[in-house]
């Protein structure tokens, strides 16, 4: 559910996952096809409370206007 939620966020360019077994890779990949209902999305929003999830946070050494590779 967490991967499906993260994959639908417009402000995220990618979701980095990890796996220690091959079946976990398949389970992670299957999250891309999951459609979360409005009830589930509402419950996630309620659980997050006041946590900011709408604005990206630059990395520690990121300077505004610079291209970082």
Buried (B, 14 or more C-beta within 10 A) or exposed (E): EEBBBBBEEEEEEEBEBEEEEEEEEEEBEEBEEEEBEEEBEEEBEEEEEEEEEEEEEEEEEEEEEEEEE
